[in-house]
Amino acid sequence: MAKFVENALSKAEKFVAENKKEVAIGAAVTTGALLAAYAYRRAQSAVPSRGPYPVGSLPSDAYDAVIVGAGPSGSVCAYYMSRGGAKVALLEKETFPRDKYCGDAVCTPAIRILEDMGVLQELVANNEAHFADAGGFVSPNGTSYIGVSKAKLGEAACCAVKRINLDIRVAKNAARAGADLKEKFEVTGATFDKAAGLWTVTSATGTVVRGRVLVCADGATSRLATKLGYCTEAPKGICSRAFIEGGTHNTNFDGVCFYPKWSLPGYAAIFRHPNDELNFCYYLIPCGKEGYCGEVKESDLARLHNDAIKADPFISKAIGPNAKIERMRAASLRLGGQGLKTTFDDHLLIIGDAAGHIDPYTGEGIHTAMMGGKAAAESLLAMRSTGDFSKQSTKQYEAEWRRLYGHDFWMSKAFAEVVYRFPILLDAVASEMQRKGDSMMAKWAEIMTNMQPKTYFLRPHVAIPLGIAVVREFIDQKVLGTKKDNYQMLPMPK
Ligand SMILES: Cc1cc2nc3c(=O)[nH]c(=O)nc-3n(C[C@H](O)[C@H](O)[C@H](O)COP(=O)(O)OP(=O)(O)OC[C@H]3O[C@@H](n4cnc5c(N)ncnc54)[C@H](O)[C@@H]3O)c2cc1C
């Protein structure tokens, strides 16, 4: 082998010595082509440092940005833009306080943003946030673990806040920072004047607002993005919600996820509010065949939700026979960027649920809405200082949301598929929690509440013990038959 390499090298040396001129030309051409390709790529990805719309060019009746929708994404974007000195219109079709169907679980990244805005302090002072400590999950074969995570994590992985309280506080905070919050302003259309570099946004009553940039933050149905041609599909996921009156149920934990095997990778969850009220919700996550959420469809949601309350061995026990339960409500989930062609264009950004920024495994989107809203604000402030709002500039927002959380969407989607096809994985995690206790529970909580990305599962100190746990579970369930299925009491829905 060494002789072969030696021979090849001496042949190459001989060739170079005999063809010096040709070799020099070849090397120069290759280097030139590489440098040109590098310069071209840099030019393509570079954000313009100067553009046609410096701050002083904004007409006095126009805004730097018109944000449509004052949910978590729109209001956070409005807050940070206003704090940075921009002139912002925040348009909301409803009047606050308004409800929003949600599981109300606010994950760590959102808690950090709320703290920075001063909203968390208001929620705590008004007893509107309940920080989770006691929690866990019930696996598809009924293996359960409930433990405490705060001590291991050093903080709560999430808190429960009713959206009727959260959204008004975030929106009013944006208004206090300087945003022009216009309630009862239902946007029906938006047109862009290319020559003036301005959007004209129209309400159902004919009122008009003009702005340099349009930010679509109108939620999972993405009506505005659909109307403008950026969104091409209806959302494919769905989730229910029902509040349960405090003092009428049997629950003494803060948050538990239940994974009945017939609706995997979807799950049901119970979160506790400060006044002992519960939020019960049932997430159906698109997976498997087109139009399906595993083995079930969106149309199965009401039956699954109501059956779970009445007959699921774990959920019905936690809720109890005398619970006073609100009737089921439901709303769409647009997960992992589903149906969106892009999230940026000339003078335009799409954020939050409107962009499909919900985790494709957990169905959680408050934190991604807030992180994306903040990233959009920071990108827009940078563009405002250069005066360039072209596609070349607005794409910096997309690069940022991908860096923050979008890079994890593929792993969440893959995880949903794996859990759907191999429920034993969740059984193994629950068994491992029973063996190792709160330290394992805390690791799981970190990943599920986005303190860590899903790729954390691939790190050796998590992947190796999990791999061993799956093998152990397989032997217990399939070889020795020592594990009984506690979830076999309900029939698989047709
Ligand atoms: C049942 C359910 C349970 C969920 N549970 C959780 C959970 O526990 N934790 C979690 O993190 N996420 C959860 N999610 C997801 C979460 O609710 C969303 O990701 C989050 O609300 C996204 O915020 P957003 O600001 O992008 O959109 P939204 O909160 O939907 O806000 C959009 C706003 O735009 C307004 N709007 C709409 N159209 C117009 C218009 N034409 N003109 C003006 N205003 C308009 C709406 O009134 C609304 O205020 C759940 C979702 C559902 C459906």
The ligand as an SDF file (V2000), in Angstrom:
LIG
                    3D

 53 58  0  0  0  0  0  0  0  0999 V2000
  -56.8170   24.1700   21.8220 C   0  0  0  0  0  0  0  0  0  0  0  0
  -55.3850   24.6020   21.7030 C   0  0  0  0  0  0  0  0  0  0  0  0
  -54.5080   24.3330   22.7440 C   0  0  0  0  0  0  0  0  0  0  0  0
  -53.2030   24.8450   22.6980 C   0  0  0  0  0  0  0  0  0  0  0  0
  -52.3920   24.6530   23.7730 N   0  0  0  0  0  0  0  0  0  0  0  0
  -51.1860   25.2570   23.8270 C   0  0  0  0  0  0  0  0  0  0  0  0
  -50.3970   25.1920   25.0000 C   0  0  0  0  0  0  0  0  0  0  0  0
  -50.7990   24.6340   26.0130 O   0  0  0  0  0  0  0  0  0  0  0  0
  -49.1830   25.7860   25.0000 N   0  0  0  0  0  0  0  0  0  0  0  0
  -48.7060   26.4470   23.9020 C   0  0  0  0  0  0  0  0  0  0  0  0
  -47.5800   26.9530   23.9270 O   0  0  0  0  0  0  0  0  0  0  0  0
  -49.4590   26.5420   22.7650 N   0  0  0  0  0  0  0  0  0  0  0  0
  -50.6890   25.9870   22.7090 C   0  0  0  0  0  0  0  0  0  0  0  0
  -51.4670   26.1230   21.5890 N   0  0  0  0  0  0  0  0  0  0  0  0
  -50.9600   26.9380   20.4710 C   0  0  0  0  0  0  0  0  0  0  0  0
  -51.0920   28.4390   20.8070 C   0  0  0  0  0  0  0  0  0  0  0  0
  -52.4070   28.7310   21.1460 O   0  0  0  0  0  0  0  0  0  0  0  0
  -50.6550   29.2930   19.6100 C   0  0  0  0  0  0  0  0  0  0  0  0
  -49.4420   28.7930   19.1130 O   0  0  0  0  0  0  0  0  0  0  0  0
  -50.5190   30.7680   19.9320 C   0  0  0  0  0  0  0  0  0  0  0  0
  -51.7240   31.3150   20.3480 O   0  0  0  0  0  0  0  0  0  0  0  0
  -50.0020   31.5290   18.7030 C   0  0  0  0  0  0  0  0  0  0  0  0
  -50.0450   32.9210   18.8910 O   0  0  0  0  0  0  0  0  0  0  0  0
  -50.3020   33.8980   17.6530 P   0  0  0  0  0  0  0  0  0  0  0  0
  -50.1770   35.2700   18.1740 O   0  0  0  0  0  0  0  0  0  0  0  0
  -49.4480   33.5290   16.5060 O   0  0  0  0  0  0  0  0  0  0  0  0
  -51.7960   33.6080   17.1780 O   0  0  0  0  0  0  0  0  0  0  0  0
  -53.1540   33.8070   17.9920 P   0  0  0  0  0  0  0  0  0  0  0  0
  -52.9480   33.6020   19.4160 O   0  0  0  0  0  0  0  0  0  0  0  0
  -54.1560   32.9590   17.2930 O   0  0  0  0  0  0  0  0  0  0  0  0
  -53.5100   35.3350   17.7670 O   0  0  0  0  0  0  0  0  0  0  0  0
  -53.9720   35.8150   16.5230 C   0  0  0  0  0  0  0  0  0  0  0  0
  -54.7210   37.1140   16.7650 C   0  0  0  0  0  0  0  0  0  0  0  0
  -55.0790   37.6710   15.5020 O   0  0  0  0  0  0  0  0  0  0  0  0
  -56.3960   38.1830   15.5970 C   0  0  0  0  0  0  0  0  0  0  0  0
  -56.9410   38.2340   14.2370 N   0  0  0  0  0  0  0  0  0  0  0  0
  -57.2770   37.1980   13.4410 C   0  0  0  0  0  0  0  0  0  0  0  0
  -57.7260   37.6300   12.2540 N   0  0  0  0  0  0  0  0  0  0  0  0
  -57.6700   38.9770   12.3040 C   0  0  0  0  0  0  0  0  0  0  0  0
  -58.0070   39.9930   11.3800 C   0  0  0  0  0  0  0  0  0  0  0  0
  -58.4920   39.7080   10.1880 N   0  0  0  0  0  0  0  0  0  0  0  0
  -57.8470   41.2810   11.7480 N   0  0  0  0  0  0  0  0  0  0  0  0
  -57.3390   41.6110   12.9710 C   0  0  0  0  0  0  0  0  0  0  0  0
  -57.0150   40.6760   13.8930 N   0  0  0  0  0  0  0  0  0  0  0  0
  -57.1670   39.3750   13.5520 C   0  0  0  0  0  0  0  0  0  0  0  0
  -57.0950   37.1920   16.5100 C   0  0  0  0  0  0  0  0  0  0  0  0
  -58.2750   37.7320   17.0900 O   0  0  0  0  0  0  0  0  0  0  0  0
  -56.0080   36.9270   17.5390 C   0  0  0  0  0  0  0  0  0  0  0  0
  -56.0590   37.8470   18.6090 O   0  0  0  0  0  0  0  0  0  0  0  0
  -52.7560   25.5850   21.5710 C   0  0  0  0  0  0  0  0  0  0  0  0
  -53.6230   25.7960   20.4910 C   0  0  0  0  0  0  0  0  0  0  0  0
  -54.9260   25.3110   20.5520 C   0  0  0  0  0  0  0  0  0  0  0  0
  -55.8440   25.5690   19.3980 C   0  0  0  0  0  0  0  0  0  0  0  0
  1  2  1  0
  2  3  1  0
  2 52  2  0
  3  4  2  0
  4  5  1  0
  4 50  1  0
  5  6  2  0
  6  7  1  0
  6 13  1  0
  7  8  2  0
  7  9  1  0
  9 10  1  0
 10 11  2  0
 10 12  1  0
 12 13  2  0
 13 14  1  0
 14 15  1  0
 14 50  1  0
 15 16  1  0
 16 17  1  0
 16 18  1  0
 18 19  1  0
 18 20  1  0
 20 21  1  0
 20 22  1  0
 22 23  1  0
 23 24  1  0
 24 25  2  0
 24 26  1  0
 24 27  1  0
 27 28  1  0
 28 29  2  0
 28 30  1  0
 28 31  1  0
 31 32  1  0
 32 33  1  0
 33 34  1  0
 33 48  1  0
 34 35  1  0
 35 36  1  0
 35 46  1  0
 36 37  1  0
 36 45  1  0
 37 38  2  0
 38 39  1  0
 39 40  1  0
 39 45  2  0
 40 41  1  0
 40 42  2  0
 42 43  1  0
 43 44  2  0
 44 45  1  0
 46 47  1  0
 46 48  1  0
 48 49  1  0
 50 51  2  0
 51 52  1  0
 52 53  1  0
M  END
$$$$
